[in-house]
Amino acid sequence: MKTFTIGQVAEKIGVTVETIRYYEHEDLIPPVRRDEGGRRVFTDDDINHIRLVIEMKKADVPLKDIAYFASWRGDGDDSLEAR
């Protein structure tokens, strides 16, 4: 599985590193896996989730609702109806 650094993700989707850290801190995205050195290691799924958050923000979805969505997404198929 291909992985990406936070800098690569920021460049790829056109946001700042600080924005990605903020999204994680505010629970808008699930916690990102870290390597042995404590650095974030992103997957394509993580990147897609960040893109979804960006689109939800563009649609003026409140941050608390985006956080709920992120939580539900982490529940997998059990939360499909709620999402």
C-alpha positions as a Markdown table, in Angstrom:
| # | Residue | x | y | z |
|---|---|---|---|---|
| 1 | Met | 0.0 | 0.0 | 0.0 |
| 2 | Lys | 1.3 | 3.4 | -1.0 |
| 3 | Thr | 1.6 | 5.9 | 1.8 |
| 4 | Phe | 2.2 | 9.7 | 1.9 |
| 5 | Thr | 3.7 | 12.2 | 4.3 |
| 6 | Ile | 1.7 | 15.1 | 5.5 |
| 7 | Gly | 3.6 | 17.5 | 3.2 |
| 8 | Gln | 2.8 | 15.3 | 0.2 |
| 9 | Val | -0.8 | 15.2 | 1.1 |
| 10 | Ala | -1.0 | 18.9 | 1.6 |
| 11 | Glu | 0.6 | 19.6 | -1.8 |
| 12 | Lys | -1.6 | 16.9 | -3.5 |
| 13 | Ile | -4.9 | 18.4 | -2.3 |
| 14 | Gly | -4.0 | 22.0 | -2.1 |
| 15 | Val | -4.2 | 22.8 | 1.6 |
| 16 | Thr | -1.6 | 23.6 | 4.2 |
| 17 | Val | 0.0 | 21.1 | 6.6 |
| 18 | Glu | -1.5 | 23.1 | 9.4 |
| 19 | Thr | -5.0 | 22.6 | 7.9 |
| 20 | Ile | -4.5 | 18.9 | 8.0 |
| 21 | Arg | -3.3 | 18.9 | 11.6 |
| 22 | Tyr | -6.3 | 21.1 | 12.5 |
| 23 | Tyr | -8.7 | 18.7 | 10.9 |
| 24 | Glu | -7.2 | 15.8 | 12.9 |
| 25 | His | -7.1 | 17.8 | 16.1 |
| 26 | Glu | -10.8 | 18.8 | 15.7 |
| 27 | Asp | -11.8 | 15.1 | 14.9 |
| 28 | Leu | -12.9 | 16.1 | 11.4 |
| 29 | Ile | -10.7 | 13.2 | 10.2 |
| 30 | Pro | -9.9 | 10.0 | 12.0 |
| 31 | Pro | -6.6 | 9.7 | 13.8 |
| 32 | Val | -3.9 | 9.1 | 11.2 |
| 33 | Arg | -1.5 | 6.2 | 11.6 |
| 34 | Arg | 2.0 | 7.1 | 12.6 |
| 35 | Asp | 5.4 | 5.6 | 11.9 |
| 36 | Glu | 8.1 | 4.6 | 14.4 |
| 37 | Gly | 9.3 | 8.2 | 14.5 |
| 38 | Gly | 5.8 | 9.6 | 15.3 |
| 39 | Arg | 5.3 | 11.0 | 11.8 |
| 40 | Arg | 1.8 | 10.8 | 10.2 |
| 41 | Val | 1.5 | 8.2 | 7.5 |
| 42 | Phe | -1.4 | 8.8 | 5.1 |
| 43 | Thr | -3.2 | 6.3 | 2.8 |
| 44 | Asp | -5.4 | 7.0 | -0.2 |
| 45 | Asp | -8.4 | 6.5 | 2.1 |
| 46 | Asp | -7.1 | 9.2 | 4.5 |
| 47 | Ile | -6.7 | 11.6 | 1.5 |
| 48 | Asn | -10.2 | 10.8 | 0.2 |
| 49 | His | -11.6 | 11.6 | 3.7 |
| 50 | Ile | -9.7 | 14.9 | 3.8 |
| 51 | Arg | -11.1 | 15.8 | 0.4 |
| 52 | Leu | -14.6 | 14.9 | 1.6 |
| 53 | Val | -14.2 | 17.3 | 4.6 |
| 54 | Ile | -13.1 | 20.0 | 2.3 |
| 55 | Glu | -16.2 | 19.5 | 0.1 |
| 56 | Met | -18.5 | 19.4 | 3.2 |
| 57 | Lys | -16.9 | 22.7 | 4.4 |
| 58 | Lys | -17.5 | 24.3 | 1.0 |
| 59 | Ala | -21.2 | 23.2 | 1.3 |
| 60 | Asp | -21.3 | 25.1 | 4.7 |
| 61 | Val | -21.8 | 21.9 | 6.7 |
| 62 | Pro | -21.1 | 22.9 | 10.4 |
| 63 | Leu | -17.8 | 21.5 | 11.8 |
| 64 | Lys | -19.6 | 19.5 | 14.5 |
| 65 | Asp | -21.6 | 17.8 | 11.8 |
| 66 | Ile | -18.5 | 17.0 | 9.9 |
| 67 | Ala | -17.0 | 15.5 | 13.1 |
| 68 | Tyr | -20.1 | 13.4 | 13.6 |
| 69 | Phe | -19.8 | 12.1 | 10.0 |
| 70 | Ala | -16.1 | 11.3 | 10.6 |
| 71 | Ser | -17.1 | 9.3 | 13.7 |
| 72 | Trp | -19.9 | 7.5 | 11.8 |
| 73 | Arg | -17.5 | 6.7 | 9.0 |
| 74 | Gly | -15.2 | 5.0 | 11.4 |
| 75 | Asp | -18.1 | 2.8 | 12.5 |
| 76 | Gly | -18.1 | 1.2 | 9.0 |
| 77 | Asp | -21.3 | -0.2 | 7.4 |
| 78 | Asp | -23.1 | -0.1 | 10.8 |
| 79 | Ser | -23.6 | 3.7 | 10.3 |
| 80 | Leu | -24.5 | 3.8 | 6.6 |
| 81 | Glu | -28.1 | 4.8 | 7.3 |
| 82 | Ala | -27.1 | 7.6 | 9.7 |
| 83 | Arg | -24.6 | 8.9 | 7.1 |
